[in-house]
Amino acid sequence: MEVLRPGLLTTVQDRGRFGYQKIGVPASGGVDGVALRVANVLVGNPQGAAALEITALGPQLRFLADAVVAVAGAEVQADLDGRPVPWYQSFLVRAGQTLDVQACTRGLRSYLAVAGGVDVPVLLGSRSTCLAAAFGGFQGRALAAGDVLRTGPPPGPLTDLANREVPEEWRLRQTSLGTLRVVPGPQDDAFTEQGLRTFLESTYQVSQHTDRMGCRLEGPEIAHRESADIISDWVPTGGVQVPGDRKPIILLADRQTTGGYPKIATVISPDLPLVSQCRPGNFLRFQSISVAEAQAIARQVETALRALAPRPVQGESWTYAAELGEVPGRIALGTSTVVSPPTPAHGALGGRLAVRSPLQATVMRLLVAPGQAVAAAGQPLLILQAMKMEIEVKAPRAGRVAEVHVREGDATGAGDLLVTIEAGR
């Protein structure tokens, strides 16, 4: 696969690097481990094979050999040589074809698996990228334009691996408010009774300061019993750390291995996919359960994942209603819901071309003004900031800037109008 456009943050990830946290090496791996495993199942790979983790804005890939591909996790706009591709379904790609994965429209992270897996060196037992230490994956970094990724030998004939799907219950569903089940501790005794009630009875909003290390939340302050500092100790995946500002942070795949802030609770592993798909602005609540309940749920989900087998696609149509909400092992899911087509990044608006925000972000810098000429497609129009990253929004064609609809410092939502361009004379 040749990378024509890398996307916002596209990395090689497998299930993670385990056994080395005692010497300070983060686990890394896919933030949504369930979606990564399901994508691999669809193309016939072992569930721990390396795949591409796509965050918010996806890559454009030219395939240099025939392949079978599947994408799971967040819903994104994607096409193969201009034709839309299905979600949670494997499909055949011929050599020379281009797969264009655009903006995530529901959820935050998608996983692109290819039959045979992404073939990068195994370091400390894993192919995952550790961004903090710049090793593993593809040269220890996010993908860049011009990179060429090799894949391993497919596990069978490509025609047999294509056109397969999994049952509906493995596709994330949206609710208006996500609820995370947590086990109290390991330092819940570091918080006041009122602090514990605040944590379990309040609604929190995902902030823009969210990345692979952790999901920072905004909302009511959680009172410590004394200091916000403890002697540094181990940090579990899903640990809910509460530093001195009294705002919770859910620790994720690239978390540090030790930390000096108390952890009021730990999100159970089956609910981590919900955290991984949270976009800035989404809302979350917490529900306390026992260790025994958490273990039973985890066993149920793991048993179901190990037994998961794809099936041939029935018919030609498909629907996808994935976003935040229920996760496998939680409750039985209802019938599938048909989702209205998402707002495109570009579209006609009164004879002009509308350029829209690909995600919730802040306008960091404007690079054009009304009346200014756009020399060619790809010219940067403005820079957005989201999740600690800068995103260049580029012109889809040459022309003239008719109107700029935002100012520096403005907050934008996914699909909000940024700039309109009219054809040059």
N, C-alpha and C positions, 0 to 999 in steps of 0.2 A: 504494500500500500504506500503510495506517495502522498505526502501531506501537501496539498495546495494551499489550504488555509487552516491554521491550527485551532481556531476557536478561542474562547476566553481562557479556559484552563482544561486541557485535555492531557491526561496522564495514563501510563500503563499501570494497571493494578491487578493483583490477584487477591486471594483471601487474607493475605497479610504475612508478616515476618514475626514468627513467634519463637520464644526461648532466649531472646537477647535483651529484654527490657532490664534485666538485672545489671547489664553493663551500659545502660543508657540509650539503647537503640529503640526508637518508636516502632510500634507494630505496623503502621501504615495499612495498605490494603484498601479495598473498596469501602467507601463510607456506607453505602447501601449494599450490605453483603448479600441480601436476599436477591435483589435485582441482578447483581453480577452472576450469582449462581444460576438463576433462571435463564439468563441470556446464554450461558454456556450450555445448559441442558438443551436449549432449542437447536443449537448447531452440533450437538453430539459430543461436545468436549467433556472432560472431567470438570466437576463443578468448581475446582480451584484453579482452572486455567487462567492465564493472563488475558485481560481484555482492556478496552479503552474506557476510562471514566470521563464523561463529558459533563462540564459544569456550565449551566446557563446558556452558553452559546457554543454550538458544535463546530466540528471541523468539516472541511471539504477534502475528500480522499479520492485519488485516482487509483484504481486497482490495476496492477501490472500482471495479474494472473487471475484465472477463474477462482471464485470463492463462494462460500455460503456464509451469510451474515444474519445476525439478529440483534435487535435493540430492545432493551427492557429498562424499566425505571420510569423517569419523568417522560411525559409526552412532549415530543418536539416536532417541529415541521421538518420533514426530510423528503428528498426525492432522489431517484436514480436516473441520471440523464433527463431530468425534467419531469419524470413521472413519479407521483407519490408512492411511498413504500409503506407496507403495513407495520404495525407495532405488535410486539410480543408474538412475532411470527418469523420464521426463518425464510430467507429468499436468496435466489441465485444472482450473483454478480459476475458478469463476463469481463475478461481482460480488456482494458481500455475504457471501461465505463467509470463514471464519476458519481460517487455518493455524496450528496450535499446535506449535511445535518445542520440545521439552522438553530433558531432560538427554542429553548425549552418553554413551552406555553403553560404547562401545568407541572408542578414539581420543579426540582432544581438539578438533579443529576440523572443522567442516562448512561447505560452501559452497552457498548458495542462489542459484541463477541463475534469472532470469525472462526470457522471450522479449522481446527489445528492449533488455535491459540496464538497469541502474539509472542513471537520468539525473540526474547531478549535474555541476556545472561542471568543466571540464577545466582543471587548474592545472599548469603546467610539464609539459604533455604527458600527464597522468595524472589519473584520477578517484580514486586511492587516498587513504585517510585517513592522514595522518602525525600520530599521537597526540602524539609528543614535541614537535612544533612547532605543534600545534593548527591545521592547515590541510588543505585537500583533503577529499575525501569529502563527507559531510553536515555542513557547518558545522565541519569540523575536529575532530569528536568522535565518540564512540560514540553509537549511537542511544539515544533516550530516549522514554518513553511520550508519545504525542501527536504524534510526528513523522509527516509524510506524505511518502512517497517517490514520485517520478514515475518512470515507465519509458519507454524509447524505443519507437518503433513496432516491432511484431514483424516478423521477417524473412519471414513467410509466414502463411497461414491457420492459426489456432490448432489446428484439428482435425488438420492435417497435422503439426504440431510435437509433439502429445501422443502418449503411449504409445510412446516410443522408448527404447531401451536401448543400452548399449555392451558389448563382449565382457567376459567374466569377468576377464581378466587386468588390467583397469584398476581393479579393486577391491582395495584394500589387504587383506593377509592378516596374521594374527597368528602370531608365533612366540614361544616362551618368552623368547628373548633376541634383541634386534635387533643386527645387525652393520652398522656404517657403514664404507664404503670411503673412505679418505682418501689424499690426496697429501701427502707430507711437506713441511713448510715453510709459509710462506717463512722462518721463523726457527728451524728445527729444530736449527741449530747452536748455539742459545742454551741447549740442554739437555744434561745429561750422558748418557753411554751408558746408564747405569742408568735415568735418567729416560725416555729413549726406549723402553726395554724395558718399563718400568712402564706407559707409555701404551698400548702395543700388546698387552700380555699381561694387562691387568687388566679387570675388569668394573666399570662405573660405574652409579650409580643417579641418576635424574632427581630433582632436589630440588624443593621447592615454590617456590623463587625462580626461576621460569621464566616468561617472557612473550614478547611479540613481538620484543623486542630480542635475547634470547638464552636458551639452555637451559643452566642451571647444573647441573653434575654433582657427585655425592659419591662418594668412593672413595679409592684409594691416592694419595698425594701424588707429584707429578711434579717431580723435582729440576732446578732451573736450574743452568747451568754457573757463572754468577756472579750478577748482579742480575736481579730480575724486571722491571726497567725498561729500555726501549729508547727511542730517539728516535721520537716518534710518526710512524707511517706509515699507509698505506692499510689498510682493513679489508675483506676480501672476505666475501661471503655464505658461510656455512659454515666460516669461519675458526675454529679451535679455540685460543682465547686462554687462557693460563695466567698469572694474576696472582700476587701475592705469597703467597696462601694455598696455592698449588700445586695448585689444583683446576681442572679444565678447564671452559670456557664455550664452547658452540657459538653463534656469532653468527648472527642471523637477520634477517628483513626490515627491522625498525626499528632495526637496529644503528647505532651512530655511524659516521661516515665515516672517522675516523682513531682510532688508539689507541696507547697507550704500553706495552703488554704484549706479549711475544713470542707468536707463533702457531706452535705445534708442528706443525700440519697443517691441511689444509683438506678438509672433507667434500665429496665430489663432488656436483654439482647433482642428478643423478637420485636420490640418497639423502636429500636434504633433506626430501621428504615424510615419510619415516620419523621424522625429528627433529620435524617439525611436529606429528605425531600422538602424541608421547610425553606421557604423563600423569605427574605426580609419582609416584614409586615404581617406574616402569618401569626396565628394565636395558638397557644398551648396551655394546657392545665396538667396537673399531676394528681395521680391516684395511688395511694399507698397499698401495697399487697405484701404478703409474707414471703419469706425465702422459699418455703415449700410450694406456694402457688407459682412463684416465678420459675422454679425448676420444672414444675409440671408443664407449664406453658412452653418453656424452651424445649423440653423433650418432645412435646407434641409437634412443634414446628420442625425440629430437626428430623424427626421420623418421617414427616411428610415430604421434606425436601429430599431426603435420601431415596425415597420411593418415587419421586417425581419423574414421569416419563412423558415425552412429547407425543402428540397424536397428529395424524394427517389433518390438514386444514379441510373443513367441511364447507363447500361452496366457495364463492368468490368474494363475498362481502365480509367486512369486519368492522367492529366498533371498538372504541377504546375510551374508557371513562376514568383514567387514572389520575390521581393527584394525592394530596395529603388525606389521611383519615385512617381507615381500618387497615390492619396488616394481617398477613396469614397467621392463624392460630388465635385470633381474637374472637370473632363471631362469624357466623355464616353470612355470606354476602348475598344480596338480592340479585335480581335480574340486571343485565347490563343496561347502561343508560347511553343513549346516543347524545354525543356532545356537539354543540354548534361549532362550525369551523372557527378556529382561532383567528384573531385579527392579524393580518399579514404585516410583516415589517415594512413593506412598501405597497402602495396602492394608489389608485386614481382618486383625486379629490378635485372636482370641478375643473377637469382638464389638466390639472397639475399632478405631479407625483408626490405623494405624502411619504415622508420618512418618519418612522415611529420608533419609540423606545423599545428595545428588545426585552427589558426587564425593569423592575423597580430599581431606581438609582438616583443619584444626585448629579446635576449638570455641573461639571467641574470647570470646563473651559469651552467657549464658543470660538470656532475657527473661521466662520464666515459671517457675512452680514447681508441684509436684503439688498438685492441688485447686483451682488457679486457674481462673477462668472464661475461656473464649475467646469473646469477644463476637460475632465474625463471621469468616467466611472471609477470609483475607488478613491476619489479625493476625500480626505477627512473633512467632516463638517463640524463635529464637536466631540468632546471627550466626556464620558460619563464615569462616575465612580460608584462601585458597588462591591460589597464583600471584600474590601481592602484592595481592590483591583481597579485599574483604569481601562475603560473600554472605548475604543475609537469607533464612532459611527460614521460610515463612509457613504458617499453618494452612489446611488445605483446607476446613474447615467450622467452624461454631460448636460449642461444647460445653464440656467440662471437661477439664483436663489430668489424665489418670489417672496417668501416670508419666513422669519425665524420665530417660532411660537414659544420659546422658553428663554429664560435669562440664567446667567451663571448663579449657582446656588439653589436653583429650583429643584424640587423633588418631582420625579416622574414615576408613573406606574407603567407596567407592561402594556404596550399598545398606545401610549399617549403620543400625540402628535408633536414632533420636534421641529421639522423643517419641511417646507414645500418647495419643490423645484419645478420650473417650467422649461420647456424646450427652448434652446437658444435660437436666436434669429440668424 
